[in-house]
């Protein structure tokens, strides 16, 4: 995925959640909203000298999955047998072939700056995602579409900053919750629709800080909250 495609997806997600396009560029959004998420880091392919992306940076040598496969086809990774006289010799021989593979992309299309991606489409700077589409700055997500800065979550759509949750839609900043829709700042809750700043409640709509409002009251306050959130993003 290129940067233009990434920004288009970001804007589409923002429109669904906040009813306006994202006021930030890609790198600015990364700094503001994905600062605490494990993401692939830029490293150097030891064979080509080109940059690549790895979920693990505890290695001395890297090689992209593509270059690893090319080497296997061209020359092969099996080495001629030789006499070994010490453990030190084994370690030296191992070092010659011990590259950490990067950008491990399996059965996926249009993936960039990512690692350990399975059966996905349109993925940007993410890792350990499975059966996801249009996913940006996310880690450990599954069966989700149009998400930004989410982690350890599944079955989410058009959501941003969702952690350890499932079945969330059109929501922002959801933690350890399920069946949340059109809501902001939710923690440890279940089955909420159009709620904000709520925790430890279930089967509610139009609640703010665990207090019940009517729809008109709620929408008026929600509009002000959206203005405040967008202003915070612009000013930080």
Residue pairs with C-beta under 8 A, 6 or more apart in sequence:
1 110
1 111
1 112
1 122
1 123
1 124
2 112
3 26
5 110
5 122
5 124
6 26
6 124
6 136
7 22
7 25
7 26
9 122
9 124
9 134
9 136
9 146
10 22
10 26
10 29
10 136
10 148
11 21
11 22
12 134
12 146
13 22
13 134
13 146
13 147
13 148
13 158
13 159
13 160
14 20
14 21
14 22
15 21
16 146
16 158
16 170
17 158
17 159
17 160
17 170
17 171
17 172
18 172
18 226
18 229
18 230
19 226
20 230
22 29
22 233
23 230
23 233
23 234
24 32
24 233
24 234
29 137
29 148
30 125
30 137
32 233
32 236
33 137
33 148
33 149
33 160
33 161
34 137
34 148
34 149
37 137
37 138
37 139
37 149
37 151
38 55
38 127
38 139
38 140
38 151
39 125
39 126
39 127
39 137
39 139
40 53
40 54
40 55
40 102
40 113
40 114
40 115
40 125
40 126
40 127
41 53
41 54
41 55
41 57
42 51
42 52
42 53
42 113
43 51
43 52
43 53
43 54
43 57
43 59
43 62
43 102
44 50
44 51
44 52
44 62
45 51
45 52
45 62
45 63
45 64
45 67
45 102
46 61
46 62
46 63
46 99
47 63
47 67
47 71
47 99
48 64
48 67
50 64
52 62
52 64
52 102
52 103
53 102
53 103
53 113
53 114
53 115
53 125
54 62
54 100
54 102
54 103
54 115
55 115
55 116
55 127
55 128
56 100
59 99
59 100
61 98
61 99
61 100
62 99
62 100
62 101
62 102
63 71
63 99
63 100
63 101
63 102
64 101
64 102
64 103
65 101
65 102
65 103
65 104
65 105
66 103
68 99
68 101
71 77
77 97
79 93
79 96
79 97
82 93
84 90
84 93
102 115
103 114
103 115
104 115
104 116
104 117
105 111
105 114
105 117
106 117
106 118
106 119
107 118
107 119
108 117
108 118
108 119
108 120
108 121
108 123
109 120
109 121
109 122
110 121
110 122
110 123
111 117
111 120
111 122
111 123
111 124
112 123
112 124
112 125
113 124
113 125
114 123
114 124
114 125
114 126
114 127
114 129
115 127
116 127
116 128
116 129
117 123
117 126
117 127
117 128
117 129
118 129
118 130
118 131
119 130
119 131
120 129
120 130
120 131
120 132
120 133
120 135
121 132
121 133
121 134
122 133
122 134
122 135
123 129
123 132
123 135
123 136
124 135
124 136
124 137
125 136
125 137
126 132
126 135
126 136
126 137
126 138
126 139
126 141
127 139
127 140
128 139
128 140
128 141
129 135
129 138
129 139
129 140
129 141
129 142
130 141
130 142
130 143
131 142
131 143
132 138
132 141
132 142
132 143
132 144
132 145
132 147
133 144
133 145
133 146
134 145
134 146
134 147
135 141
135 144
135 145
135 146
135 147
135 150
136 147
136 148
136 149
137 148
137 149
138 144
138 147
138 148
138 149
138 150
138 151
139 150
139 151
139 152
140 151
140 152
140 153
141 147
141 150
141 151
141 152
141 153
141 154
141 156
142 153
142 154
142 155
143 154
143 155
144 150
144 153
144 154
144 155
144 156
144 157
144 159
145 157
145 158
146 157
146 158
146 159
147 153
147 156
147 157
147 158
147 159
147 160
147 162
148 159
148 160
148 161
149 160
149 161
150 156
150 159
150 160
150 161
150 162
150 163
151 162
151 163
151 164
152 163
152 164
153 162
153 163
153 164
153 165
153 166
153 168
154 166
154 167
155 166
155 167
155 168
156 162
156 165
156 166
156 167
156 168
156 169
157 168
157 169
157 170
158 169
158 170
159 168
159 169
159 170
159 171
159 172
159 174
160 171
160 172
160 173
161 172
161 173
161 174
162 168
162 171
162 173
162 174
162 175
163 174
163 175
163 176
164 175
164 176
165 174
165 175
165 176
165 177
165 178
165 180
166 178
166 179
167 178
167 179
167 180
168 174
168 177
168 178
168 179
168 180
168 181
169 180
169 181
169 182
170 181
170 182
171 180
171 181
171 182
171 183
171 184
171 186
172 183
172 184
172 185
172 229
173 184
173 185
173 186
174 180
174 183
174 186
174 187
175 186
175 187
175 188
176 187
176 188
177 186
177 187
177 188
177 189
177 190
177 192
178 190
178 191
179 190
179 191
179 192
180 186
180 189
180 191
180 192
180 193
180 195
181 192
181 193
181 194
182 193
182 194
183 192
183 193
183 194
183 195
183 196
183 198
184 196
184 197
184 222
184 225
184 229
185 196
185 197
185 198
186 192
186 195
186 196
186 198
186 199
187 198
187 199
187 200
188 199
188 200
189 195
189 198
189 199
189 200
189 201
189 202
190 202
190 203
191 202
191 203
191 204
192 198
192 201
192 202
192 203
192 204
192 205
192 207
193 204
193 205
194 205
194 206
194 215
194 218
194 222
195 201
195 204
195 205
195 206
195 207
195 208
196 207
196 208
196 209
196 221
196 222
196 225
197 208
197 209
198 204
198 207
198 208
198 209
198 210
199 210
200 210
201 207
201 210
204 212
206 212
206 213
206 214
206 215
206 217
206 218
207 213
207 218
208 218
208 221
213 221
